């Protein structure tokens, strides 16, 4: 399909978007210029379960200044939207993540960085603005807001959403941190990687303790600059990714433009190392060429490491000339991925892989408190392949043991977002893995109204149990997290 015409905009959008003909600054994508907090939200349908206790937090791009160049959806400043549920009631709050880049631009009242679409000055440090707009992770009593290109981890108060400043992990962090570090709930450790485009080693791997201290970091030897997005853990091991799609190193070095190429002759590799292993302990396993944005989980079965995720078998960027100057950006956003399984045998070195399903899905989440141990279920979204953007059109629950999938298609005009799993408060220790809820923030593309839809995690195909009206539009965004209520205390 061609680039859509500019839709109408909500009253909460900044006035300057009227001067910019870009679909990622209008309609459901338009930034909101308002930070608010509202208690006692009304339900449109059903009742909020009284055993839903905690906070849903969603991160995403929300441009604060008129872009100085062609705007890319990934350029927007990070904004957190939070809904707190307790005793059958809900309240809402949203706040910008006060990154160094945002504060500098607000002080001058204008954009200071060009964005992904360029032009880029590679002599400038940093030559792109770290927006912290991608993921949000709970660790050491606070939220961490993170950036997809590896950036500064910003600590955020989980109650007020006020930015507390950059996390330095006990003063020991000397690098950036990847967008999707994994927290092992059994040890409290946070496991991350970081990338270097221009200098070897092109990857570093680190472990942060339960108390927020960097306790382990090593170089990972890669053949050159790479573009992995995720990392995976088991109870004893970590898995780093070296995928067959990465930025053309010559173009990157010369101009700063990130032009992705799919190298069909290079295998995708996964490197397995002990949680606190050294550089020489990494064991690489080769698989068919592909790209993977997000993994579901990984676990150990005897000598085997088993890992499930959303594999893109042919991630070649499809640019359509009729889309003009936006063709490059839109090409990156047409994701074609399906659920896949990789197996790595640590005793024999054998590598196996298999397709679990052929439905186009992404943004998968298990119960994230079970990262590293075997999980049976995940909740993700079906993405239509003819859309001009990442469009969450159906909520899907996968059974990774049987291959069965439940699916709920959002009604016409409604668009969802990443749906984290929320354990039912007070559930027994032997409760079923899916005993709880999943929550999706949805927005209508005509009315521009936003709601939170609450689903029974074990029966998403039956539709939402409740729909909670939000006091303002929540722009389309990226990743979300659920924090159990008993963990929520203001950071002093």
N, C-alpha and C positions, 0 to 999 in steps of 0.2 A: 504494500500500500504506500501511497505517497505521504509526505509530511502533512499532518492535519492543519486545518486553518486555525487561527488563533481563537480559542474559546472565550466566553465571557469570564469575568473574574469576580471573586468575592470581595466584600467591602474591607476585609482584614488584610488584603494584599497591599503592598506599597505602591504609591502612585506612579513611581518611575517605570514600572513594568509596561505601561501603556506605550512607551517609546521603543520597545524591543520586541520584534517579531520572532519569538523563539518559543516552541511548544513547552519547553521546560521552565518557563517563567509565567505560565498562564494556566487557568483552569485548576485541576487537582494538583498540579505541580507548582503553582505559584507560591512564593514564600509568603509567610504571614509576618506582618510588621508589629504584632501585638504579643506581649508577654502577660499572661493573666493567671489567676488561680480562682477556682470556683468550687464550692462545696455543694453537697447534696444534689448530684446530677439526677435528672429525671430519666426513667426508663420509658422507651418507646414501645417495648414489647416484653412480656414476661417479667420475672423478678430476678434480681441479682442473688445468686446463691449465698447463703449466710456463711457457708464454709469456704468461701473464696476470700482469702485473707492475704494481702500483700500488694505489691505495686508492679504494674506493667510499665516499662520504660521503652520508648522507641526513639531511635536516632535517625537523622536524615538531613539533607541539604536544604538550607534556607538562606538564600543570598541577602545580605544586609545592605549592600551598595550596588548602584548601577554598574554592571560589568563594563570594563574598558574595552573589551574585545568580545569575540563570539563566545557565548556562554555555553559551557558543558554542564549537564545535569550534576556531575560529580563535583563541580566547583563550589557549590553553595556552602555557606558557613553552617557548622553543626548546630542543630537545635534538638533538645530533648523534650519529649512530650510524655507526661507521666499520669497514670490513673491509679489511684490508691483505692482498694476495696477492703471494707471491714464492716461486719454486722449487717450485710445486705445493703450497704450504702457505698457511694463512690464520689471521689473528688478528683479534680483535674488541675494540672499545673504545667506550664511550658516555660523553658528558659534557653537562651543561647548558651552555648559552651564558649566561655570567654577565653578564647585562644589568643596568643600573642598577635597573630595576624589580624583577627577581628578587632582587637583593641587599637591597634595602630591605624587600621582603616577608619574606624569610627572617630578616632581623634582628628583625622584629616578630612573626614567627610567624603571620601572617595575611594575607589578601588586602587590598590597599589600593586596587585599581581595580575598577570595576563590570563591565567587559567589554562586548562589542558589544551585548548584549541590554539593557543599561542597568539602572537609570536613570543617565543621564550628566549630569555637571555641566560645561557648556561653559565656565564661568569658570575651571575648573581647568586648569593647564598642566603636563604634558599631561593631557588628560581621558581618554585611553586609554593602557594600558601598552604600550610598544614591547617586543615579545617576541623579535624577531629570529628568528621560528620558520618562515620561509617558504622561502627559497632559500639555497643555499650556492654561492659562486663562487670560483674560483682566480684570484688576481691578486697580482703583486708578491711572490711567495714565501710567501703565506699564504692562508688561507681568509677569505672575507667572508661573515658570516651576516647575512641581510637580512629585512626585514619588509614584508608585502604592502601596508600603507597608507603606505609610504615612511617610513623611520626611520633610526636610527643604524646605520651599517655597522660591525659588530663584527669585529675581526681575531681569528682563531683559529689557533693553531699546528697545522699539518697533520699532525703526528706524534702529539703528546700530546693534542690537542683542547682544550688549556687556552686560555681566553679571554685575549687579550692587551690588550684594551681597545678603545675606540672609535677607528676610523680617522678622522683629520682631514685626510688628503690634504695633508700638508705644512703643516698649520696654516691652510689656506685654505678649508676646507669650512665654510660658514655655513648650510647647509640640510640637509634629510634626503636620502636616496637611495632610489630605487625598488627594488622587489624583484628585478627581472630586468635588471640592467645587462648589457651585452654586452662581451665582451673580444675584441678583434681580435688574433689570434695573430701576425699579420705585423708589427704595430707595437707590440704590448703595451699598447695604450690600452684603457681601460675607459670605456664610454659609458653615461650614465645620464640620467634625468630625475627631477624631484621635483614634487610637487603642493602647492598651497595651496587649502584649501577656502574660506577666508573673504576672502582679499585677492588683488587683482590684483598682478602677473601670476599666473595660476593654474597656470602650469607654468614651470619652469626646466630648462634642458638643459645638461649638462656633460661634459667630457672630462678623464680622469685619465691621466697619463703612465705609461709602463712602470714607472717608479720610484716610483709612488704619489703624484705631485704633481698637484694640481688645476691644469690649464693653460688651461682655457677654460670659461666658464659664461655663459649668456645667458638673458634672459627669452623665453618663447614666449607670444604673445598668444592666449588662448582666450576664448570668449564668456562663460565663467563656470566654476564648479567642475565638474570632470570626473573620470572614474574609469578611465582607461586603466591596464592592468596590465603591459604589456610595451613594449619598444622594439626596433627592428630596425636593422641596419647592413648596408651594402655596403662595397666596398673604399674608396669615396670619399665616401659619403653616409650620413646617419642618417635614420631615418624615425620621427617621433613620431605618436602616435595620438590622435584625437579621435572617440570612439565615441558611438553613439546611446543607450546606457544609462549613466545616471549618477545620483548621489544627488540627491533633491529638495532644491534649495538652501534653500528656505524652512524645511522641517522640520529640515534640518541646522543652520541658523543658530539656530533657535528652541530646539531640544532636544538637539542633538548626535547624534540618531539618524540612521543612514545608511539611508535608505529609497530603494532604487533604483527608478527609473522608466524604462520603455522609451519613448523619444520617437520614434514612428513617422514623424513628419513631418520629422525632422532627419536629414540624410545622415550616414553615417560618413565621416570625413575622415582622410587620411593626409598629413602634412606632411614633405616631403623637403627637406633642407638639407645643404650641404657639411659634412664632419666638424667643421670649426672655423668654420663660417659664422656670420654675425651674424643678428640677429632679422629683418632685412628680407629675408634670403635664403631663408626658408621658402616653399616652393611647395605649396599645398594641392590635393589631388585628392579629388573627391567620389565616393562609392559608395553602394550601397543600404544602408539602415539595418541595423545589426546590433551585436553585441558580440563581442569576441575576447579571451579570457583569454591564450592563448599562441600565438605565432607559431613556425613551424619555422625559417625562414631567409629572407634576401633577398639578391639579387645583381643585377648589371648585365648586360644584353644589348644592346649598342649604346646607343641612346637610351632604352631601356626599363629601368625598375626592376621586377623580378619578385619577388613576395613570397607565400609559402605559409604558411597557418596554419589554426587550427581556428575556423571561423566559427559563431556562434550566430545564426541568422536570426530567431529569435523568442525573445529572452531574458526575456520577461515572467515575473515571479516568480509561481509557482503556490503559493498558500497553501491548505492543506486544513483546514477547520474541525475535522475529527475528530482532528487532531494537536495540538489544544489550544495551550498556550503555546509549543510548539516549532514551530508551523506556519510562522512567519516564517523561522526559521533553516533548516528543512528545505527550504523553497521555494527558497532561494538555492542549495542544493547539488544541485539536479536539473539537471544540465548536459545540453543537447542541442546538440551541435556536430559539424560534419563538415569534412573537409579541403577547403580553398578556395584559389583563386589570385587575386591582384590584380596588375594591370599598370599602370604609370604611365610615360607617355612625356614625357621632359624636354624634348624639342624641340617637340612639338606640343601638349602639355597633355592629350592623350587619356588616358582611363581605361577600362580593361576589367577584367572579373572573370568567373570561371567556377568551377563546382563540380567538384572533382576526385573526390569520392566521397560516398556518403550514409551511411556507417557512423558511428555515434555514437562519436567518439574525442576524446581530450584528452591533455594532458601530453606533447606531442611533443618529441623531441630528435633532431637530426641528430648527426653527429660535431661536437661543439661547437668543436673546433679549426679548423673550416671556416666558422664564422660569417662572413658577408659575401661569400663566394664560392659559386658554384653547387654545390649538393649534390643528389645523386640520391635518397638514402635518408633516412628518418626512422623512429624507433621510438616508438610511442605506445601508449595503452591504450584498449580499448573499454570504455565505461561503460554499463551497462544503464539504460534510461530509467525503469524502474519501481522503482529502488532509492531508499531514503530518504537516501542519502548518496553521496558520490563513491566509487565502488566499482570497483577495477581488476580486471575480470573476464577480460580477454583481452589478450595482448600482440600488437601488430600492427606489421608492418614494411611501410612504403609505398615503392613505387618511384615517384618523382615524375615520371619521364619516361614510363613506360608506363601508370601508373595501377594497376598490379597490386599486390595486397596479400597478404602471408602472415599467417596468424593462428594463434595458439596459445591455446586456451581453458584456463584454469586448472581443475584438477579440482574437483569439488564441495567446498565448504568452504574452499578456499584463495583468498586475496586478495593481489594483487600490489601493486607500487608503481612509481613512475617509474623507468624503466630506461635509464640512460645507456650510451652506446657506449664501449667500451674498445678502443683499437688493440692489435693483437697486437704484443708486444714483439719488436723486432728485424726487423720486416717491412721489405721493400724500399721504396725511395722511389716506385716505380711500382706499388705494391700497389693492389688494388681498394679503393674507398672503404669497403666493408663488410667488409674483412679484419680481423676482430676478434670481439669478444664484446659481448653486452648482459647486464646483471645486474639482477635484480629481487629485492628483499626481500619474502618472502611469509610470511603468517601464517595458521594454520588457526583457524577461528572456534569449533571445539569443543575441540580439544586445547590451543589457544593456544600452540602451538609455532611458532617462526619459523625460517626457513631462507633462504639466499641461493641462488637458482637462476641458473646460468650457461648462457647460450644462445649458439650460433653465430650471429653477427649476420646472416649470409647465409641462414640456414635455421631461423628461429625456429619454424616450423610443425612441425619434427621434435621439439620439446620440449627440455628442458634437457640439456646435456652432463653437468652435475654438480649435485648438491644438497648444500650445506654446512649442517650443523646449527649454529644459533646458541645461545649459552649462556643466553639469556633472550629473552623476547618483545620484538619491536620493534613499538611501537604504530603504527597507521596514520598516515601523515604526508603530506608534500608533496613537495618537490623534492630531487633527488639530483645528484651530480657525480662524475666520474671524474678522478683526478689520476694522471698517469703516474709510475711509480716513480722515474725519474731526477730528477724535480722535488722529491722529498720530502726535505726537510731541516728539522730543528728550527729555529725562529726564535729568534735570539739577541738 
